[in-house]
Amino acid sequence: MTKRYGLIGSGMMGQEHLRNIALIEGAEVVAFFEPDEGMAQASQSLVPKARRMSSLEALLAADLDALVIASPNHCHAEQLTAIAQHSDLPVLVEKPLCVNPEQADRLSALAADRHWWVAMEYRYMPPVAELIRQVRQGVIGDLHMLTIREHRFPFLHKVNHWNRFNANSGGTLVEKCCHFFDLMRLILQSNPIRVMATGGQAVNHLDEQYPEGRPDILDHAYVLVDFESGQKACLELSMFSEGSEYQEAISVVGSSGKIEALVPGPGRFWMADRPAPLPKVVLSPRATQAPVEIQTPVDDQLLAAGDHNGSTYYQHEGFYNSLSGGPIEVSFEDGLWAVRMGLAAQQSIATGQAITLQ
């Protein structure tokens, strides 16, 4: 039986969800809510049979099996609260789960026993998934150090420039880097105890002006994280490095060697006169001192469906399976920890102090 989806927010990321849900056999978006006329028209062209609803309340009154939230970050907590009051439908909610501590506390009081899956699609990028699989198999021994580098393009333009301000997005280290804090916990299998960060706004958005003022989001940062296990992790972010061959590089060092995942940026941004680099994993054992490359190609149809190296499809495959009793692979608690870590990093930059997490 086909699972009927409702979509809340069908802007740039919402449309990526629409394209990927269309690839899942047995899933169909039958209704969506999008207040922006231009984005709504673009979405309707992707799902011509779906009904455009006039409000969230109207969407919740429809006959649905699941919901996907892809609205601006600051809307997530309010929309999840409304859903919890009117429905027990399974929800896939885009990251970040929320944007401030008050929202986190409010959602925590609602989340028990709910089918809420947080959209942390970077877990599902084929080279990242392969790195995690190899680490689980013990190929590099006991884990001690994890480094994540993202050198990428600046924030794109979004409806009503919502992503230009910390109050709406949670800040760059929440909006963008919650993915990487999630990966740290997932790979190291431990919770953070201390976050130290430095960063700033050096290049991007300095000449932009909106009714709310000049954008206040960071465009670069270093973040150090200590974990309960004694393991250590580092994030290096630059959002003015769109010329990089690989957008993400994840390196895990263990007692027996090192393993790296290398992920190219979105194909639509790659230089037209050069082929995009292939995603891959590089295993470097200490014993042989001979690196081994593992290619992790992505199907062209999946690459065309979004900007995340095919991961949005694999994420939706897992969410669809969860509707029939499969596991929730990215839990509310996972999403909450990622936000907590991002907020702590933002606070560390603002105060110049290390932040202890409870």
N, C-alpha and C positions, 0 to 999 in steps of 0.2 A: 504494500500500500504506500502511495506517495506521501511523504512528509511535507506538510504545508508550512512554509516559513513566512514570518512577517519581518520586515526590515525597518529599523528606526534610524533615520539619517542615511541619505544616499548621495553623499558628496563623493569626493575622490576615492576614499577608502571604501565607502559603501558600495560604489560601483565595482570595485575590485571584488568585493564579496559577491555581488550579483553574478559576475562573470564566472567565478569559481563554483558557486552553488549550482550554476547551470551545467557544470561538468560532473556533478554528483548524481549518479543514477538513483532515482527514487526521491529526489529532493526538488522542490519547486517553490519559488517566491511567489506568493499569491496576493500579497498586499504590502504596501510600504507607506511610511510617513516621512515626508521631506518638505519643509516649509519654503525652501528657496526654489523659485520657479525654474531657473536655468538648470539646476541640478536635478530637479524632478523630471524635467523633459528629457534630459540625457538618460536618466534611469529608466523612464518609461520606454525608451527605444530599446533597452536591453531586455526588459520584461514586459512586452506589450500586453500580455493578458492579465498582469497584476493590477489590482485596484490601488489608486493613489488615495490614501485616507486623509481626512482633513485635520486629524488630531491624534495624539497618542491614545486618548480614550477610545476613539473610533477604531483604531487598530486593535486595541486589546479586546474589543467586542467582536472581532472577526473570528471565524472558525480556523484556529491555527494549532500547529503541533510544536512550534518552536519560534523563538525570537532571536534576531541578531541586532545588536546595538552598535552603530557606527557613527553616532552623532559627535559633535565637538566634546572634548574631554570634560569640560565643566558641567555638561548635561548628564553625564552617566549616573551620578549618584541620585539625582532627582528622578530620573527615569526608572532606575532599578527600584527605588522606593515606591513609585507608583505601581510598577509591575507587581511587587511583593504584596501590595494592598488589594490587588484585584485579580491576581492570577498566580498559579504555580507552574506556569509554562517553563520549560528549559530555556536558558538564555546563554548565548555566546556574546559576551560584551567586549568590545574593543579595549585594548590597553590605552591609557592607564585606567585602572578600575575607578579611581577618583583623583582629586587634585589637592586635597588638604586634609589635615588631621581630623577636623570636625566631620567631614564626609566619611572618612575611614571608620570613625567610631560609630556613626549612624548606620552604616552598612553592616558592620560587624554584628550589630544587634538584630539584623534581619536575615543574615545569611545562613543560619543553621538549617541543615537538611534541604537546602535548595539546590536545584540543578543549574548552577552558575559556572560557566566555563569562561575563563579569561583568555582573550585572544593574544597569546604570546607566540606569534608565528615564527619567530627566529629559531625556536627549538626545532622546527620542521624543515628548515633549509637543508637540502641533502648533504652538503659537506659538514654542517654542524651536527646533524643526526648521526652521520658516520663517525665523527669524532667522539660523540657521546657513546656510541656503541663500542668503539675500540677501547675507550677508557673503562667502560663497564667490564670488558673482558680482561682487564688488567695488563694490557700490553706495555704500559709505561710504569708499572709498579704502583707504589703508594704515591698519591698526589700531594704536591706541596705548593706549587705556584701556578697561577692562572692569570694570563694577560689578554685583554680584549682591546683591540684598536679599531676604531671606526673613523676613517677619513672619507668624507662624503660631501655632497652638495648642500647648499643652504636649505632652510625650510622653504617649502613651496608656498605659493599663495593659496589661501583657503577662504571660504565664504566669510565675509565680514571680518577678515584678518584676525580671526580668533586666536590663531597660533602664534601671534606676535607678542603675547602678553602672558606673564607668569600666572596671573590670576585665573586665566582661562585654561591654560595648558598644564599648569602645575610646575612649569619651568622646564627648561631643556633636559635636565637630568631626570625628570619624571617622564615627560612626554616622549623623548627619544630614547633615553638610556634605561628605562624600566626593563626593556628587552635584555639588556646585558646584565643587570642585577639579577634578573630571573635566571639567566644562564649560569651565573656564578653559583647560585644556590643549587641549581639542578646538577651541575657538573661536580661540585665539591660535596654535595649531599650534607650540607651543614648550614646553620643559620649565622648571620653576621652579628658581631658584637660591637664593632667600632668602625666608623667611617670618617675618613679625612680627605678633604678635597681642596683644590684650587682651580680657579677658572675665571672667565670674564667674557666680555663682548668686545672683540678687537676689530672685526672686519665687517660683519654682516648687519644689514638693516640700520646702519648709522644715519643714513640720509632719508629714512622713511618717517613720515609723520601722519598720525591718525587723530581723530577727535579725542581719543583717550591719551594721546601723547606719543612719545617715541617708543618703539619696541624696547622691552627690558629683558629679552631672553638672551641667554648665554650662547656663544658660538664656539667655545673651546673649553676643555677642562681635563684635569687629571684627577682620578679618584682612587684612593687606596682603601681596601676593606680587609679587616681582620675577622676571622671566623672562629666559632666555638671550638672547632677541631684543631686550631693552631695553623690552619692553612691560610694563605694570603692571596689576594687578588688585586689586580690593577686595571683600571679603564683609562684609555687615552682617546679623547674625542676631539676631532677637528671638523667643523662644518663649513670650511672654506678650502676643501681639498678634493674637488670634483675631478681633478686630473689623475687621481690615483688608479693604478691598474686594478687593485682589489679594494673594495669598499670596507669589508670586514676581514680582520685577521684575528683568529682566536688561537692562543698558544697555551697548552697545558704541559707542565714539566713535572715528571715523577721521578722516583728513585731509579728507574730503569731506562728512562729516555724522555723524549719530547714528542708531542703530536700537535699539529697545526691544521686549522681549517681556514681556507682562503675563499672568500665569496665576492664575486664581482657585483657592481652596482646594477641598477635597472637597465635593461637593454635599450630602452627608448632614449636614455641619456648618453649612450656610448657613441663614440666618434664614428661617423658614417663610413669613413674610409679605412677603418680598422676593425677586424673581427673582435668581438668581446672575448675576454679571457675565459677559460673554462674553470668552473669551480672545482676545487680539489682538496684533498687531505694529504699532508706530508708527515710520515712517521720517521722519527730519527732516533733509533735505538742507541744507547750508550755502548753496548757490547760490540756492535759491528761498525759503528761510526759511518754507516752508509744509508742515507735517507732513501725512503721508498715513497713514491707518489701513488696516490689512489685517486683516479678520476671519478667525479660524481656529477655526470652530466644531467641536465634537466630537460624533459620533453618540451619541444618548441611550443606546443599548445598550452602548457602550463606557464611557460615564460610569457606568452602573449596575454595571459589572463590576469597578470598583475606585476607588481614591481618588487616582489619578494622572493625571487629565485624558486618559484614553484611552491613555496611553503604554505601559502594561503589555501591551496587545494588540499594539501595533506592534512592541514589543520581541520578543514571542513569535513574531510573524510572521517577523522576521528570523532568530531562532534556529531556527525550523522549517526555513526555507530553507537554513540552514547545514548541516543534517543531510543534505542532498542535494547538497552541494558549494558552497553559497553561502559568502560571506565571514564570518568571525568579526568582527563590527563593534565589539565592546567586548572587548579582549584582556585576558589575564592582566596584561600590563604596564600597561595602562590602569588596571585595578583596583588594582595595587600602587602606582602613582604617587598615586592618590587617597588611599590609606591613609597613605602617607609624608607627604603634605602635611598631612593632618589631624593626625597624630601630631606633626609639627613645630609646628603651630599650638598644640596642647595644651602642648607643651614650652615654647614661647615665653611663653605665659601663666604657666606655673609658675615660670619663671626670670626673666622680665622682660627677656629677651635675644632679639635676632634670631637665627634658626636658619638656618645655611647647609646646603643640600642638596647631596649628592654625586651 
